[in-house]
Amino acid sequence: MSKHFLTLALFFCICIANSQNFVTVKGKIIDETSKLPLESATVFLTSKKDSTVIDYTISEKNGNFELKTRKNDQAVFLKVSYMGYKSFRKEINDLKENLELGFISLSENGTALDEVVIKGEAPPVRIKNDTLEFDAASFKVGADANVEKLLKQLPGVEISPEGKITVNGKEVNQILVNGKPFFGKDGKIATQNLPAEIIEKIQVVDTKTKAEELSGDTASGEEKTINLTIQEDKNKGFFGKIMGGYGSDERYESSLLLNWFKGEQKISVLASANNINSVGFSMNEIFDNMGGGRNVSVYSSDDGSFGINGMSFGGSNGITTSNLIGINYADKWLKKVDVNNNYFFTNAETENVNRTSRTNLLPTETTFTESNSTSNRIGNSHNLSFNFEIKLDSTATIYLEPRLVKALNKDRFNTNQETRNQANELSNESNSNTFSDVDDTSFENSIYFFKSFKKKERGISASLTNEHKKTNTFSNLNSSTFYYLTGEPDDIRDQNVFRDRKFNKVETEVRYSEPITDSLKVSVASQFTYYASKDSDATFDFDEVAGSYSEFNAPLSNEINSSVIKIHPSVRLSWNKKNLRAGFGAGPEFVTFKNESDYLAVTTRLNKNYVFPRGNANLYYTISKGKSIYANYNFKMELPLANQFLPVENLSNPLNTIVGNGDLNPTQQHSVYSNFNNYDWQSRSGFFFYAGMTMSKDQIVSSTVYDESFRAQTTYENVDKGLNSYMGVSWSKSFKKEKRNLRLSVGLDSGYNINQGLTNAELYEAKGWRLEPRVSLNWSIEDLVTIAPSYSYNFNSTDFKNYVIENANNFVHRFKMEFTSYWPKKVVFGNDFGYTYNSNIADGFQKDFYLWNTSLGYNFYKDRLLAKVKVYDVLNQNVGVRRTITPTAITDTENIVLQRYVMFSLTYKLDKFGGKKDKEGGMFILD
């Protein structure tokens, strides 16, 4: 009892001590003439010494405001700003006690007509309904600063060493320019390349889905969107960068970014070509396209991939030579149609050499598999996407988003492997040589329509989405598989295989929303979903007599057809108050599941009808400006795949025969997620906690039985338990004094999961947990030096029940140090040093390695040219070794990786805005 009392007393004392560091400023904003209250007037405190924003708030509906801020013994200004009114300013010598200001009267500043803005002292921060707006001119940055440097000056905005942007602790997942995506909604190209001097406003809003955006509904998630508005007189211009480099071992890289915009019209071109594993696009001033450099987190591995507008490029193992060109066109047609179109062409060739050592975990023994392989993939891809938003009138909008992807890949794969049992006896060995041509075509389209009515919050929406995919694969296979302990005949194959995959999906939804009160709304919806797939394999063996691949192999040929129809009527209640957003939706789901197979001249049909419950709920509560709670819950049923359900033998792998199970039940899934966010931008410190889990019943797992030669027979079964849970906490604090900045960040991620499975007809259970503490520090003197060390520790452990082993675990240390010097002037010197140690890598694989990249650059020709020399993997120790632990295997893999090379490059920057000449006398003239 006494321990609990002391804990409560200590907590109470901490709360009192913390509250004593704050004071409250209260008042009421009214119109000087009418004496009526003014809602949403911006009230903010600034330092008298340097005009730095200290804190801000807005007035409520009754004109009252309450500003809770830290005590301050320096002179400050309290300012009030309201559109169309003269600003109010009051000097406060020190702010050490609560302050009651009473009525603050604002007088009108003349008549504000449509499209006329009354000029005056613009507040650095303004809140308009759900929009947080910063005035860019109120925050000072260098003459050549980009948008990223401007964002770092804004109160509440943090940019991590990995490039993640947060506002008041909430992650930014979308960045727009004048309300439109700029080469992808992630906005990295915009923030790293747009000059800060052309930005007028930075607006922060909740990220909405397209349906929420058109209907005006509040956001169901908690991510943020940043919209950059360009100054009207600078919304016409040209800017870009061109970079080229060549190095040792015939390594090369090049990239180009050109942008031209005039009002609503924007045309952008980007291109990249290199053979240093960077399929993406980067204009980083230190390492350009170099993988393993500045933009790669110490907590994750770099796979060279990137994404734009949902399209993913790269990400495979090995060494990639790639070429990319992309065009973006955005405009407004006839004052009613917003257009944003993209086209990308990518070409990539990836070569890899792989070595794998796998310990196979069985209930009564372990076996060991060693394999070696080489692979080559050459691929070409065309990605074309369109966005049209058509404003029919003030109440109705249509949005169309078609997308077409065409990809051609040629794959070559050679592998050999052998498996030995616990007594070191050879169970089987195999080798194969495969060549494949893969032709992928997909078309997707989304259409949204929304119409509002005179009554606020009343509206009707409709949507139609369709998806059509087709994949044709031709493969030539030569393989030999030998079984040594069971007396089975060897499996020798020389075949041509034709695989056709088709998938079609159509989904429609109609929703009607009706307000019940000012804050409560009910929505009634009906959703119809249809999708169907057709998979067919035709295999032909080589006929030595005919000298061609003409002998049809029936056991290796089949056709599977599957279709699903879902009808889901639902009702949703939405509650939207000033500090609280909540919603709950539920309804039945009527499902028709049809499956048909044609195998060995036998047609099998398995059809099921279900009625499933579906429900979801979410809550977002704002405790204060930087403190909030978010939670959501979702329940759904997952159907088995057709190949898991139908009794068709899949004999494509000589070492594993797979057959479906028609008695499978759908899987029930309960998902819960919640987080707590507390960010104080005045003290530049934040705390974040999150937790979530997914619980499954009747989870579908593979059931595998092995014979003595380690040849598998696999089917699918339902198991009772399935749990995946995770939890994490992070804390960060920034210190700023003049040009010195220090940011400290610590965090802890953890997880716990329970998996069940069947091996050799015995049910096993695996309970795994992981722990990942991390810490990072970023210290900088503006325009002089930056030092950023970071460390993470990753521990994984799995406990087994009814298994040959009781426990498997490993840990990984990762340390990284980033150093950048901007001294002497015009010289940029960067170093990234990393060390990785894995405790449990198998014998024969390297357990630890160092990766050190360095770069030295020099700016000249009035900073338009940057000459640079870079060295990748200075110590020549880079390795591609990874360990993966699953309930059925411990796998060590090693892939070929880039090693030391030297690169010389030259970057040229050009820009011209507002029709004026650039710094070099006007290389580009725009009218």
Steps between C-alpha positions, in 0.01 A plus 500: 500500500778742596679439165187591308450810714859614443463445124181707489656771716807516274279521191294776663814698588631467142169627364508798738862581413423473130191721529703766681710547185197620303281809502166570334407806295124554459286750317207557264520629140211722388410736214560859611177629341246218543654358818434154354755223565751408228555130450833351379709813552869405524660581838875454524802591710829608346836585650571874504868427445484306171125459417521124552155340541459377858144364503165543327127422521170614344186651647192285555147556369425739789823691438677365807856377481727326747870472430696269729873558461827468686616776735729755339712767669574675168285767336241363256227631272146366510345546157151444362431470128170461317436529125359844412587652838791702630744291703525541877834500681580522871846492657547288812824561689504154656256214507533337839139503622156429357367793299135604448472752214121534489350637177725563202326710235601481136404766248430431135777578256284612208270298277619158387361411158522159337856414400631807689736444793545785747870548556642534847723306736451139400492264799773235478244237603131497413236235571207479259255230607705180457792671320821608671667764282849647523607821328829412328631859512489492881771234517849589387715263295808543283488648150540162326301291750260233377155424641637235735711762680194727524292221655766446767446859618126459560375447856388141555662369181771237537698321227680187615843394367313247283293780343169429676301821557271545801281794602421517872601135516272387215663343195469678165418248225414740219651825369323706233598808302209736438268218602640241257758220526847591378652181357343288766302578813796426728639835384872431544583643159309818590656551843856433382486702178246783524667824619358634825489854365202427272277356778227724640307272740554159656163343581461191719175299489383149587562251219175386345402226261361618169146412615548702820650788306210524253229460763660737748502231769758515777806282457472147637877473552753715682771570241562852377529666158718802426393731218756749370351807334724695264510880499281636225779700334731197509249241384670507164846369452751236413739309721689175504820306555718287274756257642744258340776284644749229401725288717717194548387153389299677227247624757288794387200704605294783357176678582298788368210700640341780296187691602301766322188651649271787424201552729296180506717336236802292603718282280776296660752255358730274697747242379761275653756248374757313709652163579540555876177335621292816515181450303359808670556870464703713740652845494667474839782752523734252670461162331262554205372157391742300714326223696593451865547876536329793666135403450524143628393425855736315729202289605426357157683373196512687173357310205527782249124528453278803490138582431301771324119512509471141616744368240803314632832489317787265583555318825657170389821336623819520300653777289268702278564710192200725449356773280199712587314784334183662630271784394242677716239740363259693723254765391147636529279479192196726442520614864315181600735207434811440712748277318804313629656241267816289525697277268804293601721266304748283686759259377703290740735204491580324827763234552537305821702217649338343804617257765250367755541282807173387659435296813162330455318460831290184528313370808747216557818598316675770302625481143740728318471646149781672310434675169677719247340694219559761232230713346453769238190712437450752221184703525322784324197671647260771380285671765232745389259663746242778475309705756200712405290690752197657333296763685154467342362781713531630856332187637624214279845360418628203299848355543659252256830318549592250225838327495667266251814290560680289240807302606722250319758295690755239397627280784782248514549293813753225576511321833636191667430380851531204731334397825654283772333347803613523859737205449662697212362256242417647160119498466461669162676725257379697202603742231296704259534746215198720421435767240174698512326772301238685705245737342297701753214733413275672750235770484339663800243775519317682778201729461358701790190718493371722780208740521410713800157644580382824654492352847852500644664154522228341284642336190509200271808333356567218257819324400605244243841333495614234259822303465610273217828309499644251255831316524634268232813303587704272280766293677755251380606272785783249529529337841629186667399386848646195672355322806741283700323351802157395376565317174280738300588540133698810409304797366647622168323780313550670163184701445328805360239645734228749400335678790208740460366704792194725476340708772198730474338703774210746514385679813222756540370692799211741550487701823247749635583723796250681719577731795314424821646788699779752439753242612334164429456354153364168374607338173323216323699312237483199274814344356518242222825316419573245231835349417601199297825327414605243245831314527606246241822302456585302187821295512668327205790256533774475244430220251835361384339324204326813371787724613259753651307581817180331386422236764218630721562437873155469661611464867684835468212678325180635648248781498345673802210745492379692803248780557371690801190719533461716811202718593553717805227737624615709798414785731757738647470760774753784502553741786697817435559753775778752544731261685338166424452301182347155524327255272343157508382294204350153474299279270473148361700374204336246267763294318477254211825308449528288182797284401555262209800294393581290196775250580579165342174519301300531824291811569449591865263769628500632856254779577429666835258764627574700813353782707777683685482782753717805430573791727746779565540788741743788539558782748721807491506723806700822518592567861691817419685656206774238497344221704261243356374142515412287199347150487333276247349152482417283200340157461501308174488149354762377253415233240754233403668526161372278222820291488472449878141382459492279188641143496744565214851358533773754430804300391708789367754462782651150500574534872154620609160379376217735599129417505202703624248420774129548430410495871675826587311762700536876446735679742366743760718805566471757779738795462554770763734798489547802727754773567561792730684807377632785715704766322590841639644703215593789729746277687558300178444170675264217427385163634328233292355162602329245279367146537301262286420139435322269256332189638402221263273200538494217246823636354599313184846343519691247293516142625811326371612138531858406406628159402855378567631670189355828627240502222192690615127444466317822588136587554318767703323488837330735746661558840350656813757762592658786318631816663718783376549786745734798512573794725740789496594828660719789388613831647685784337614845602664779306714777641568817304726791585571745224652288220559192715250215494496176696239226454488193724271210420453169684253225429400143568306268268384158604275221383351170608341237279355152526501269198372147467582258222500137398817314408497123450135507620600638843371832627774732625486843656758777467500806726734771378589838637730779391653802666655793312634792706661784307653841558612777265658841537521784251719799582558781256628853461304658218693509172812366673484141627259214576579191708238226531582172680234230543483151649245220507486156658268233362429188705275217375403189692261214418380236748362175358249252637488142370809556289850364454650816653376708789639840406670695221629855535742753359595864543633768266700814584485791256697821539512789256680834503423781255737794478460800269719808485420819307835661584688653337236689306388331177645165613271215609664200668281205596566167669259218583647219709306190599573182695276192516546188712270195492555258788366185348605485137591147400858385461643601165312832491650827621340611828594868486601762248578869465361735236667838458401741225668837454443799275679828432329773299584853391249767391607756242366715216284686757391165653344380179763230444592234753802279435521190713706190564342211692631170627255220574606231751839652580607194701373256234310297761138521388317166515141394430441251783165468676347259749128421507331299775156348439314224687618247241852610408806707586636638174829675426528661157780683324443701183752675281543867594679807375847549640753779488494744211597866443264738320564848355190709426391849398161657583358810332212695656283741303197707594305806387176629648250773425638569152819652643854409412679249716823566686711426195334750270193309388576169339124442461255776414128454574228744407 
